[in-house]
Amino acid sequence: MRNTPLCGVPGPVLGFSLAEVLVVLALLAVLLGLAVPAVNSLRARHELQALAEEVWQSLMLARSQALAQQTRVVLCPAASDGVCDPQGQWAQGWLVFVDRQQNGRLDAEEPVLQSRGALPVGVRLAGNSTVNLGVRYGADGLGQGLGGTLTVCKPGLSEQWKVVINMLGRPRLEKADAMDCR
């Protein structure tokens, strides 16, 4: 049966009833309610991975600049006043700078190569005892320390990221099960 007007007389109107529209909207609401938590978890995991990659990139920048400029370069946790945090708290972000004074602190005449602002709410970045106060690279591009691990985590997630720095100062990313994110 065709739905075309004959001799100028309109045919029946095809469409959806109010009951059909309400059923479809109810189904969409249920599906959306199921999808939102999964999407939020996926977003949080990607945010964590992106931050770990930023830390890795900053370490690679510090290492390459130490070699290119033939001087000591430091990556350290930033304090709110734009200097290295002596407590090793990474919540305010981090700094990469040329350490001409060789003292591990950002002095007024030393250039900042990179500055990363505060971490997203709820995300934590912490170093183990060997890198908690920062990572130093010598003029040869080698790490000046024993290596170490910077851990990026968020309470409630089942995974975390680690930036593992070997004894030569080369960083690598490693995904791990979340143990204890404080």
C-alpha positions as CSV (number, residue, x, y, z in Angstrom):
1,M,0.0,0.0,0.0
2,R,1.4,3.4,-1.0
3,N,1.3,6.4,1.2
4,T,0.9,9.0,-1.5
5,P,-2.0,11.4,-1.9
6,L,-4.6,10.6,-4.6
7,C,-6.2,13.4,-6.4
8,G,-5.0,15.9,-3.8
9,V,-6.5,14.0,-0.8
10,P,-3.8,13.5,1.8
11,G,-3.1,9.9,2.8
12,P,-2.7,8.5,6.4
13,V,0.0,10.1,8.5
14,L,2.7,7.8,9.5
15,G,4.7,8.4,12.8
16,F,5.2,7.2,16.3
17,S,2.7,7.3,19.1
18,L,3.6,8.9,22.4
19,A,3.9,5.5,24.1
20,E,6.4,4.3,21.5
21,V,8.5,7.5,22.0
22,L,8.5,7.1,25.8
23,V,9.6,3.5,25.5
24,V,12.5,4.4,23.3
25,L,13.5,7.3,25.7
26,A,13.4,4.9,28.7
27,L,15.6,2.4,26.9
28,L,18.1,5.2,26.0
29,A,18.1,6.4,29.6
30,V,18.9,2.8,30.9
31,L,21.7,2.3,28.3
32,L,23.2,5.7,29.1
33,G,23.1,4.9,32.8
34,L,25.0,1.7,32.2
35,A,27.6,3.4,29.9
36,V,28.5,6.5,32.0
37,P,30.5,4.7,34.8
38,A,32.5,2.8,32.2
39,V,33.3,6.0,30.3
40,N,34.3,7.8,33.5
41,S,36.6,4.9,34.5
42,L,38.1,4.9,31.0
43,R,38.7,8.6,31.1
44,A,40.4,8.4,34.5
45,R,42.7,5.6,33.3
46,H,43.7,7.6,30.2
47,E,44.3,10.7,32.4
48,L,46.7,8.7,34.5
49,Q,48.5,7.3,31.5
50,A,48.8,10.8,30.0
51,L,50.4,12.2,33.2
52,A,52.9,9.3,33.3
53,E,53.8,10.0,29.7
54,E,54.3,13.7,30.6
55,V,56.7,12.8,33.4
56,W,58.6,10.5,31.0
57,Q,58.8,13.2,28.4
58,S,60.1,15.7,31.0
59,L,62.8,13.2,32.0
60,M,63.8,12.7,28.4
61,L,63.9,16.5,27.9
62,A,66.1,16.9,31.0
63,R,68.4,14.1,29.8
64,S,68.7,15.4,26.2
65,Q,69.3,19.0,27.3
66,A,72.0,18.0,29.8
67,L,73.8,16.3,26.9
68,A,73.1,19.1,24.4
69,Q,74.1,21.9,26.7
70,Q,76.9,19.9,28.3
71,T,75.7,21.0,31.8
72,R,73.7,19.6,34.7
73,V,69.9,19.6,34.3
74,V,67.4,18.8,37.1
75,L,63.8,17.7,37.2
76,C,62.3,18.5,40.6
77,P,58.9,18.7,42.3
78,A,57.6,22.3,42.2
79,A,56.6,24.3,45.2
80,S,53.8,26.9,45.0
81,D,56.4,29.7,44.8
82,G,58.0,28.3,41.6
83,V,61.1,26.7,43.2
84,C,61.9,23.1,44.0
85,D,59.9,21.6,46.9
86,P,62.3,20.6,49.6
87,Q,59.7,18.1,51.0
88,G,59.4,16.2,47.7
89,Q,55.7,16.9,47.2
90,W,54.8,16.6,43.5
91,A,51.2,17.9,43.7
92,Q,52.1,21.3,42.4
93,G,53.8,19.8,39.3
94,W,57.5,19.9,38.4
95,L,60.3,22.0,37.0
96,V,63.1,21.2,34.6
97,F,66.0,23.6,34.8
98,V,69.6,24.1,34.1
99,D,71.5,23.7,37.4
100,R,74.5,25.9,36.7
101,Q,75.3,26.3,40.4
102,Q,75.3,22.4,40.8
103,N,73.3,22.7,44.0
104,G,70.0,21.0,43.0
105,R,68.0,24.2,43.7
106,L,66.5,26.6,41.2
107,D,68.5,29.8,41.6
108,A,67.4,33.2,40.1
109,E,69.9,33.1,37.2
110,E,69.2,29.5,36.1
111,P,66.9,29.0,33.1
112,V,63.8,27.0,33.5
113,L,63.4,24.6,30.5
114,Q,59.9,23.4,31.4
115,S,57.3,24.0,34.1
116,R,54.4,21.7,34.6
117,G,51.5,23.0,36.7
118,A,49.5,21.3,39.5
119,L,48.3,17.8,39.0
120,P,44.6,17.0,38.3
121,V,42.5,16.6,41.4
122,G,42.8,13.2,43.1
123,V,45.9,12.2,41.0
124,R,49.1,11.5,42.9
125,L,52.7,11.5,41.8
126,A,55.4,10.3,44.3
127,G,58.9,9.2,44.0
128,N,60.7,6.5,46.0
129,S,63.5,7.6,48.3
130,T,66.1,7.9,45.5
131,V,64.1,10.3,43.3
132,N,61.6,11.9,45.7
133,L,63.4,15.2,45.7
134,G,64.1,15.1,42.0
135,V,66.3,13.6,39.2
136,R,69.6,15.1,38.1
137,Y,71.4,14.6,34.9
138,G,75.1,15.3,34.3
139,A,76.7,17.0,31.3
140,D,77.2,13.5,29.8
141,G,73.4,12.9,29.9
142,L,73.7,10.2,32.6
143,G,71.7,10.2,35.7
144,Q,73.5,11.3,38.9
145,G,72.0,8.8,41.3
146,L,70.9,5.3,41.8
147,G,67.9,5.4,39.5
148,G,64.4,5.2,41.0
149,T,60.7,5.1,40.4
150,L,58.1,7.8,40.1
151,T,54.6,6.4,40.6
152,V,51.4,8.0,39.2
153,C,48.2,6.7,40.7
154,K,44.6,7.7,41.7
155,P,42.7,6.2,44.6
156,G,39.9,3.9,43.4
157,L,41.6,2.8,40.2
158,S,42.9,-0.8,39.8
159,E,46.0,0.3,37.9
160,Q,48.8,2.7,38.2
161,W,51.8,3.8,36.1
162,K,55.4,3.8,37.1
163,V,58.2,5.8,35.4
164,V,61.2,3.6,36.2
165,I,64.6,5.3,35.9
166,N,67.6,3.0,35.5
167,M,71.1,3.7,37.0
168,L,72.2,5.4,33.8
169,G,69.2,7.8,34.0
170,R,67.1,6.3,31.2
171,P,63.4,6.3,32.0
172,R,60.8,3.8,30.9
173,L,57.0,3.5,31.5
174,E,55.5,0.6,33.2
175,K,51.9,-0.2,33.9
176,A,51.2,-2.0,37.2
177,D,48.4,-3.1,39.4
178,A,47.5,-0.4,42.0
179,M,48.8,-1.4,45.3
180,D,48.4,1.5,47.7
181,C,47.7,5.0,46.4
182,R,48.0,7.5,49.3
